[in-house]
Amino acid sequence: MPRNVLGTELVPCSYDPLTGYFRDGCCNTAADDVGSHVICAKVTAEFLEHSRQQGNDLSTPRPEMRFRGLQPGDRWCVCAARWRVAKAAGVAPPVVLECTHQKALDYVSLEDLRSHSLDAMR
């Protein structure tokens, strides 16, 4: 049973849009998930623009990949290293701790995730 960063059972991040490395709604991961898509984030316009500038356009629809493009407010399983870079740039999106896979702790601290949690950002 996959665990989140709080040590409890991993909760789904989003079914609309359908997210996750396995497109199962959860930020599950596997050895072949090179990007470690393990942080459940509520994306912001600033994060989406930063991501686009870094070469990862998450806003543009890609129908051939069944991807409608993300809008601010969507939840999405983002790559842990990309989230860390966005944090350093001051544009890290808020995270949903219950939906963030424990593997994220290999890349960022629980303190950083807590300080950027949806609850902390309110």
MARROVEX-216393 format. One record per atom (N, C-alpha, C): atom name; z, x, y. Coordinates in Angstrom, 1 decimal. Last residue first. Layout:
! residues N
> CA:Z:X:Y;
...
***
This chain:
! residues 122
> N:3.2:-3.3:29.1;
> CA:3.4:-4.6:29.8;
> C:4.3:-4.5:30.9;
> N:3.2:-1.0:27.6;
> CA:2.2:-1.1:28.8;
> C:2.4:-2.4:29.6;
> N:4.9:-1.3:25.5;
> CA:5.3:-0.4:26.6;
> C:4.4:-0.5:27.8;
> N:3.3:-3.1:23.9;
> CA:4.6:-3.5:24.4;
> C:5.1:-2.6:25.6;
> N:1.1:-1.5:23.2;
> CA:0.9:-2.7:24.1;
> C:2.2:-3.1:24.7;
> N:2.0:2.0:23.6;
> CA:1.9:0.8:22.8;
> C:1.7:-0.4:23.8;
> N:2.3:4.5:24.7;
> CA:1.0:3.8:25.0;
> C:0.9:2.5:24.2;
> N:4.6:5.3:23.8;
> CA:4.5:5.2:25.2;
> C:3.2:4.5:25.6;
> N:4.0:5.4:21.0;
> CA:5.0:4.4:21.5;
> C:4.8:4.3:23.0;
> N:2.3:7.6:20.9;
> CA:1.8:6.3:20.6;
> C:2.7:5.2:21.1;
> N:4.0:9.6:21.7;
> CA:2.8:9.3:22.5;
> C:2.3:8.0:22.2;
> N:5.9:9.5:19.6;
> CA:6.3:9.2:21.0;
> C:5.1:8.9:21.9;
> N:4.4:10.2:17.4;
> CA:4.9:8.8:17.5;
> C:5.3:8.5:18.9;
> N:1.7:12.3:18.4;
> CA:3.1:12.1:18.1;
> C:3.4:10.6:18.1;
> N:-1.4:12.8:16.6;
> CA:-0.6:12.5:17.8;
> C:0.8:12.2:17.4;
> N:-2.3:13.7:14.1;
> CA:-3.1:14.0:15.3;
> C:-2.3:13.8:16.6;
> N:-0.8:12.7:12.1;
> CA:-1.4:14.0:11.9;
> C:-2.1:14.6:13.1;
> N:-0.4:10.1:12.8;
> CA:0.7:11.1:13.1;
> C:0.3:12.5:12.8;
> N:-2.4:8.7:11.6;
> CA:-2.5:9.0:13.0;
> C:-1.5:10.1:13.5;
> N:-1.5:7.9:9.1;
> CA:-2.3:9.2:9.2;
> C:-2.5:9.6:10.7;
> N:-0.5:5.4:9.4;
> CA:0.4:6.6:9.5;
> C:-0.3:7.9:9.6;
> N:-2.5:3.3:11.4;
> CA:-2.2:3.9:10.1;
> C:-1.4:5.2:10.3;
> N:-1.6:0.6:13.3;
> CA:-2.1:2.0:13.4;
> C:-1.6:2.7:12.1;
> N:-0.5:-1.9:13.5;
> CA:-1.9:-1.8:13.0;
> C:-2.4:-0.4:12.9;
> N:1.9:-1.6:14.8;
> CA:1.9:-2.2:13.5;
> C:0.6:-2.0:12.7;
> N:1.0:-0.6:17.3;
> CA:1.7:0.3:16.4;
> C:1.7:-0.3:15.0;
> N:-1.7:-0.7:19.1;
> CA:-0.9:-1.6:18.4;
> C:-0.3:-0.9:17.2;
> N:-2.2:1.0:22.3;
> CA:-2.3:0.9:20.8;
> C:-1.4:-0.2:20.3;
> N:-4.2:1.2:25.2;
> CA:-3.0:0.9:24.5;
> C:-3.2:0.7:23.0;
> N:-6.4:4.1:25.6;
> CA:-6.1:2.7:25.6;
> C:-4.8:2.4:24.9;
> N:-6.3:6.9:27.8;
> CA:-6.1:6.4:26.5;
> C:-5.8:4.9:26.5;
> N:-7.0:8.3:30.1;
> CA:-7.6:7.0:29.9;
> C:-7.4:6.4:28.5;
> N:-6.3:10.9:30.7;
> CA:-5.6:9.8:31.4;
> C:-6.2:8.4:31.2;
> N:-7.2:12.9:29.2;
> CA:-8.0:12.6:30.3;
> C:-7.4:11.4:31.1;
> N:-5.4:12.9:27.1;
> CA:-5.4:14.1:27.9;
> C:-6.2:13.8:29.2;
> N:-6.3:10.5:25.9;
> CA:-4.9:10.6:26.5;
> C:-4.8:11.7:27.5;
> N:-8.8:11.2:25.0;
> CA:-8.7:10.2:26.0;
> C:-7.3:10.2:26.7;
> N:-7.9:13.0:23.0;
> CA:-8.7:13.5:24.1;
> C:-8.7:12.5:25.3;
> N:-6.6:11.1:21.3;
> CA:-5.9:12.2:21.9;
> C:-6.6:12.8:23.1;
> N:-8.8:9.5:20.6;
> CA:-7.7:8.9:21.3;
> C:-6.9:10.0:22.0;
> N:-10.2:11.4:19.1;
> CA:-10.8:10.9:20.3;
> C:-9.8:10.2:21.2;
> N:-8.5:11.8:16.9;
> CA:-8.8:12.9:17.8;
> C:-9.4:12.4:19.1;
> N:-8.6:9.2:15.8;
> CA:-7.3:9.7:16.3;
> C:-7.6:10.9:17.3;
> N:-11.0:6.7:16.5;
> CA:-10.7:8.0:15.9;
> C:-9.4:8.6:16.6;
> N:-9.9:3.3:16.5;
> CA:-10.5:4.4:17.1;
> C:-10.1:5.7:16.4;
> N:-10.4:0.1:15.7;
> CA:-9.9:1.3:15.1;
> C:-10.6:2.5:15.6;
> N:-9.9:-2.3:18.3;
> CA:-10.8:-1.4:17.5;
> C:-10.1:-0.3:16.9;
> N:-10.0:-5.3:20.1;
> CA:-9.2:-4.3:19.3;
> C:-10.2:-3.6:18.4;
> N:-11.1:-5.9:23.5;
> CA:-11.3:-5.9:22.0;
> C:-10.4:-4.9:21.4;
> N:-10.7:-5.3:26.1;
> CA:-9.8:-6.3:25.5;
> C:-10.0:-6.4:24.0;
> N:-14.0:-4.7:27.0;
> CA:-12.6:-4.5:27.3;
> C:-11.8:-5.6:26.7;
> N:-16.2:-4.9:24.1;
> CA:-15.9:-5.3:25.5;
> C:-14.4:-5.0:25.7;
> N:-18.5:-3.2:22.0;
> CA:-17.2:-3.6:22.4;
> C:-17.1:-4.0:23.8;
> N:-21.2:-4.3:20.0;
> CA:-20.8:-3.6:21.1;
> C:-19.4:-4.1:21.5;
> N:-21.9:-5.4:17.6;
> CA:-22.2:-6.2:18.8;
> C:-21.9:-5.4:20.1;
> N:-23.4:-4.2:14.8;
> CA:-22.4:-3.9:15.8;
> C:-22.8:-4.5:17.1;
> N:-25.1:-3.9:12.6;
> CA:-24.2:-5.1:12.7;
> C:-23.1:-4.9:13.6;
> N:-26.8:-1.9:12.9;
> CA:-25.6:-1.5:12.2;
> C:-24.6:-2.7:12.2;
> N:-28.8:-3.1:14.2;
> CA:-29.2:-2.5:12.9;
> C:-27.9:-2.0:12.2;
> N:-27.6:-3.7:16.7;
> CA:-27.8:-4.8:15.7;
> C:-28.1:-4.2:14.3;
> N:-25.5:-2.5:18.6;
> CA:-26.4:-1.8:17.6;
> C:-26.6:-2.8:16.5;
> N:-24.6:-2.7:22.1;
> CA:-24.9:-3.3:20.7;
> C:-25.8:-2.5:19.9;
> N:-22.6:-0.4:23.7;
> CA:-24.0:-0.8:23.5;
> C:-24.1:-1.5:22.1;
> N:-20.0:0.6:23.6;
> CA:-20.3:-0.6:24.3;
> C:-21.7:-1.2:24.0;
> N:-19.5:3.0:22.6;
> CA:-19.0:1.9:21.8;
> C:-19.3:0.6:22.4;
> N:-20.9:6.1:22.4;
> CA:-21.1:4.8:23.1;
> C:-20.7:3.6:22.2;
> N:-20.0:9.0:22.5;
> CA:-19.7:8.0:21.6;
> C:-19.7:6.6:22.3;
> N:-20.2:11.0:24.4;
> CA:-21.2:10.9:23.4;
> C:-21.0:9.9:22.3;
> N:-18.4:11.0:26.5;
> CA:-18.2:12.0:25.4;
> C:-19.2:11.9:24.3;
> N:-19.2:8.8:27.9;
> CA:-19.5:10.1:28.5;
> C:-19.3:11.2:27.5;
> N:-18.2:6.8:26.1;
> CA:-19.6:7.0:26.3;
> C:-20.0:8.3:26.9;
> N:-15.4:7.3:26.6;
> CA:-16.0:7.5:25.2;
> C:-17.5:7.7:25.3;
> N:-15.3:6.5:29.2;
> CA:-14.9:7.9:28.8;
> C:-15.6:8.2:27.5;
> N:-15.9:3.8:29.0;
> CA:-16.8:4.7:29.8;
> C:-16.5:6.1:29.4;
> N:-13.8:2.9:27.3;
> CA:-15.2:2.8:26.9;
> C:-16.1:3.7:27.6;
> N:-11.6:3.5:29.0;
> CA:-11.7:4.2:27.7;
> C:-13.2:4.1:27.2;
> N:-12.1:1.7:31.1;
> CA:-12.0:3.2:31.4;
> C:-12.2:4.0:30.1;
> N:-12.0:-0.8:29.9;
> CA:-13.3:-0.3:30.5;
> C:-13.3:1.2:30.7;
> N:-10.2:-0.5:26.8;
> CA:-10.3:-0.8:28.2;
> C:-11.6:-0.3:28.7;
> N:-9.2:-1.7:23.6;
> CA:-10.0:-0.9:24.4;
> C:-10.0:-1.4:25.8;
> N:-6.5:-1.4:21.9;
> CA:-7.0:-2.5:22.7;
> C:-7.8:-1.8:23.7;
> N:-6.5:0.3:18.7;
> CA:-6.4:0.3:20.2;
> C:-7.0:-1.0:20.8;
> N:-5.3:1.7:16.0;
> CA:-5.7:0.4:16.5;
> C:-5.4:0.3:18.0;
> N:-6.3:4.7:14.6;
> CA:-5.5:4.1:15.7;
> C:-6.1:2.8:16.1;
> N:-8.0:5.6:12.6;
> CA:-6.7:5.1:12.2;
> C:-5.9:4.6:13.3;
> N:-10.5:7.1:11.6;
> CA:-10.5:5.9:12.4;
> C:-9.2:5.1:12.1;
> N:-11.2:10.0:11.1;
> CA:-9.9:9.4:11.0;
> C:-9.8:8.2:11.9;
> N:-13.7:11.2:10.9;
> CA:-13.2:10.9:12.2;
> C:-11.8:10.3:12.2;
> N:-14.2:11.3:8.1;
> CA:-14.0:12.5:8.9;
> C:-13.4:12.3:10.3;
> N:-13.4:9.9:5.5;
> CA:-13.4:9.4:6.9;
> C:-13.1:10.6:7.8;
> N:-13.1:10.8:3.0;
> CA:-14.5:11.0:3.6;
> C:-14.5:10.4:5.0;
> N:-10.5:10.1:2.3;
> CA:-10.8:11.5:2.5;
> C:-12.2:11.7:3.2;
> N:-9.8:7.2:4.4;
> CA:-10.0:7.9:3.1;
> C:-10.4:9.3:3.4;
> N:-8.0:4.4:5.9;
> CA:-8.8:5.7:5.9;
> C:-8.9:6.2:4.5;
> N:-7.6:1.4:7.8;
> CA:-7.4:2.2:6.6;
> C:-8.3:3.5:6.7;
> N:-7.1:-0.4:9.9;
> CA:-7.4:1.0:10.2;
> C:-7.0:1.8:9.0;
> N:-8.8:-3.5:9.0;
> CA:-7.7:-2.6:9.0;
> C:-8.1:-1.2:9.4;
> N:-11.2:-4.9:8.7;
> CA:-10.2:-5.4:9.7;
> C:-9.0:-4.5:9.9;
> N:-12.9:-3.6:7.1;
> CA:-12.1:-4.6:6.4;
> C:-11.0:-5.2:7.4;
> N:-14.7:-1.5:7.4;
> CA:-15.0:-2.8:8.0;
> C:-14.3:-3.9:7.2;
> N:-13.7:0.9:6.7;
> CA:-14.3:0.2:5.6;
> C:-14.8:-1.2:6.1;
> N:-12.8:1.7:9.2;
> CA:-13.7:2.6:8.5;
> C:-14.4:1.8:7.4;
> N:-12.6:-1.1:11.5;
> CA:-12.1:-0.3:10.4;
> C:-13.2:0.6:9.8;
> N:-13.4:-4.5:12.4;
> CA:-13.2:-3.1:12.6;
> C:-12.8:-2.4:11.4;
> N:-15.2:-7.1:13.7;
> CA:-14.7:-6.5:12.5;
> C:-14.6:-5.0:12.6;
> N:-14.0:-8.2:16.9;
> CA:-15.0:-7.7:16.0;
> C:-14.4:-7.1:14.8;
> N:-12.5:-9.8:14.5;
> CA:-13.5:-10.1:15.5;
> C:-13.3:-9.4:16.8;
> N:-10.5:-8.7:13.1;
> CA:-11.5:-9.3:12.3;
> C:-12.7:-9.7:13.2;
> N:-8.3:-6.0:13.6;
> CA:-9.2:-7.0:14.2;
> C:-10.2:-7.4:13.2;
> N:-6.0:-4.9:12.2;
> CA:-6.2:-4.7:13.6;
> C:-7.1:-5.7:14.2;
> N:-3.5:-5.9:9.8;
> CA:-4.9:-5.8:10.2;
> C:-5.0:-5.6:11.8;
> N:-0.8:-3.6:9.2;
> CA:-1.2:-4.9:9.5;
> C:-2.7:-4.8:10.0;
> N:0.9:-1.7:6.7;
> CA:-0.2:-1.7:7.7;
> C:-0.7:-3.2:7.9;
> N:4.4:-1.9:6.2;
> CA:3.0:-2.2:5.7;
> C:2.0:-2.3:6.9;
> N:6.2:0.7:8.0;
> CA:6.0:-0.6:7.3;
> C:4.6:-0.8:6.9;
> N:6.2:3.0:9.5;
> CA:6.7:3.1:8.1;
> C:6.7:1.8:7.4;
> N:5.1:3.1:11.9;
> CA:6.5:2.6:11.9;
> C:7.1:2.7:10.5;
> N:2.5:3.6:11.4;
> CA:3.2:4.7:12.0;
> C:4.7:4.3:12.1;
> N:1.9:1.9:8.2;
> CA:1.7:2.1:9.6;
> C:2.6:3.2:10.1;
> N:0.6:2.3:4.9;
> CA:1.7:2.2:5.9;
> C:1.2:2.5:7.3;
> N:-1.0:0.8:2.1;
> CA:-1.1:1.6:3.3;
> C:0.1:1.3:4.2;
> N:0.0:0.8:-1.2;
> CA:0.0:0.0:0.0;
> C:0.0:0.9:1.2;
***
